Amino acid sequence: MAGQSLGTILGRAFRLRCPKCGGGRMFSGLLRMHDRCSECGLVYERDPGYFLGSSYVNYGFTALTLTPAYVTLHYAFGWTNTQLAFPLVGWVLVFPVFFFRYARALWLGMDVYFDPQSFEDPAESEQPEPPVR
């Protein structure tokens, strides 16, 4: 796993694949996540509440899509705030449900990239002890 680029890991996240090996699917349905990777055995949910941070990722992407939409529709096309209220409220209700899986995959991918040692198998990282003389 050492030496994987951020682009590789994020690409796997956007394909909803295991960030460690890229082989196993992370989800079995729209909102149901597998417990571990079918290929490498990586446990996805490391602790209770592990994916709480993914809600911040989801919120951030929702804001990043909402803000340009509001500015464009309001200032470029002259829509009033009253006209914008219903479609933009609809957007902030629908987009996070759609993006839920991607936010979780991105959260796990960032964790694998920034803290790769915590995802290594203990057997892989063990080095033989030097002989005693």
Backbone torsions as a table, in degrees:
resi	resn	phi	psi	omega
1	MET	NA	-19.2	-178.1
2	ALA	-63.8	141.0	175.1
3	GLY	87.9	7.5	177.8
4	GLN	-73.9	136.5	-178.9
5	SER	-80.6	158.5	177.5
6	LEU	-61.9	-37.7	178.1
7	GLY	-61.7	-40.6	178.0
8	THR	-64.1	-46.6	-178.5
9	ILE	-66.0	-42.4	179.1
10	LEU	-69.1	-34.1	175.4
11	GLY	-62.0	-41.5	176.1
12	ARG	-64.2	-39.0	180.0
13	ALA	-64.0	-42.6	-180.0
14	PHE	-71.0	-17.1	173.2
15	ARG	-95.0	2.6	179.7
16	LEU	59.4	42.4	177.9
17	ARG	-111.8	163.1	178.6
18	CYS	-56.3	129.2	-178.9
19	PRO	-72.0	-19.4	-178.0
20	LYS	-81.8	-48.2	-175.6
21	CYS	-112.9	-21.1	-179.2
22	GLY	78.2	2.0	-175.6
23	GLY	-95.6	-49.4	-173.8
24	GLY	-80.0	146.0	175.6
25	ARG	-77.8	142.8	-179.2
26	MET	-86.4	-26.4	-174.1
27	PHE	-124.2	145.3	176.7
28	SER	-104.7	-7.3	178.7
29	GLY	-157.9	-164.8	-178.7
30	LEU	-63.2	-43.5	-177.2
31	LEU	-124.3	-1.5	-177.2
32	ARG	-93.8	123.9	-177.6
33	MET	-104.4	140.1	174.3
34	HIS	-65.7	154.4	177.9
35	ASP	-73.7	-35.0	-178.1
36	ARG	-150.6	166.9	179.1
37	CYS	-72.0	134.5	179.7
38	SER	-73.5	-17.7	-177.5
39	GLU	-95.4	-53.3	-174.4
40	CYS	-107.9	-9.7	177.7
41	GLY	82.8	8.4	178.8
42	LEU	-58.7	126.2	177.2
43	VAL	-79.0	123.2	-175.5
44	TYR	-76.0	-51.8	-179.3
45	GLU	-92.6	103.1	-171.4
46	ARG	-74.8	-35.7	-179.3
47	ASP	-146.7	161.2	173.5
48	PRO	-59.7	133.9	-179.5
49	GLY	79.7	9.5	-177.2
50	TYR	-57.1	-39.2	-175.4
51	PHE	-88.1	13.2	175.6
52	LEU	-59.2	-37.9	178.6
53	GLY	-63.5	-25.2	179.4
54	SER	-67.7	-22.4	176.7
55	SER	-68.0	-30.7	175.4
56	TYR	-70.3	-37.9	175.8
57	VAL	-62.6	-44.8	179.7
58	ASN	-62.7	-44.6	178.0
59	TYR	-60.7	-43.9	-179.4
60	GLY	-61.8	-45.1	178.9
61	PHE	-67.8	-34.3	176.6
62	THR	-63.5	-44.7	178.9
63	ALA	-65.5	-37.9	179.6
64	LEU	-67.8	-23.7	175.9
65	THR	-91.1	-33.2	-177.3
66	LEU	-71.6	-43.4	-174.9
67	THR	-61.2	-51.8	178.0
68	PRO	-63.9	-33.3	177.9
69	ALA	-63.5	-45.0	179.3
70	TYR	-62.6	-49.7	-177.3
71	VAL	-60.9	-44.4	-179.2
72	THR	-65.0	-50.1	-177.1
73	LEU	-68.4	-35.0	-177.4
74	HIS	-76.9	-49.2	-173.4
75	TYR	-91.0	-35.5	-178.1
76	ALA	-84.6	-35.2	-176.3
77	PHE	-109.2	-5.0	173.9
78	GLY	74.7	20.9	177.2
79	TRP	-68.9	141.8	177.3
80	THR	-82.3	165.5	177.5
81	ASN	-62.6	-33.3	177.7
82	THR	-65.1	-41.7	178.0
83	GLN	-68.4	-31.3	-178.1
84	LEU	-82.0	-21.8	-172.4
85	ALA	-56.6	-54.0	-175.4
86	PHE	-63.9	-50.8	-179.1
87	PRO	-65.3	-36.4	-178.8
88	LEU	-74.5	-35.2	173.9
89	VAL	-65.1	-40.6	175.3
90	GLY	-59.5	-40.6	179.3
91	TRP	-62.9	-45.3	-177.2
92	VAL	-72.5	-12.0	173.7
93	LEU	-91.3	-33.5	-175.9
94	VAL	-89.6	-44.0	-174.9
95	PHE	-58.3	-45.5	-179.8
96	PRO	-61.9	-31.3	176.8
97	VAL	-68.8	-43.5	176.6
98	PHE	-62.6	-42.7	-173.0
99	PHE	-84.2	-5.1	-177.8
100	PHE	-49.8	-50.7	-177.4
101	ARG	-65.0	-40.7	-179.2
102	TYR	-68.6	-36.2	178.3
103	ALA	-64.4	-42.2	177.5
104	ARG	-64.8	-43.4	179.7
105	ALA	-63.9	-40.8	177.4
106	LEU	-65.7	-40.5	179.1
107	TRP	-61.1	-47.5	179.3
108	LEU	-65.7	-40.3	178.9
109	GLY	-62.6	-42.2	177.6
110	MET	-64.6	-36.9	178.3
111	ASP	-65.9	-42.5	178.1
112	VAL	-63.0	-38.2	-178.5
113	TYR	-72.6	-46.9	-173.3
114	PHE	-84.6	-17.3	179.2
115	ASP	-137.9	62.0	-173.9
116	PRO	-66.7	-26.7	-178.1
117	GLN	-64.2	-31.7	-177.8
118	SER	-74.3	-8.1	179.6
119	PHE	-105.0	-1.2	180.0
120	GLU	-80.7	146.5	174.0
121	ASP	-71.5	139.2	178.5
122	PRO	-58.9	-32.8	-179.8
123	ALA	-67.3	-32.6	179.7
124	GLU	-71.3	-35.9	-174.0
125	SER	-89.3	-8.8	-179.9
126	GLU	-71.8	136.0	177.0
127	GLN	-111.9	144.1	179.2
128	PRO	-64.0	141.4	179.1
129	GLU	-73.8	143.6	178.0
130	PRO	-66.7	149.1	179.7
131	PRO	-64.1	143.9	178.6
132	VAL	-88.1	132.9	-178.8
133	ARG	-109.4	NA	NA
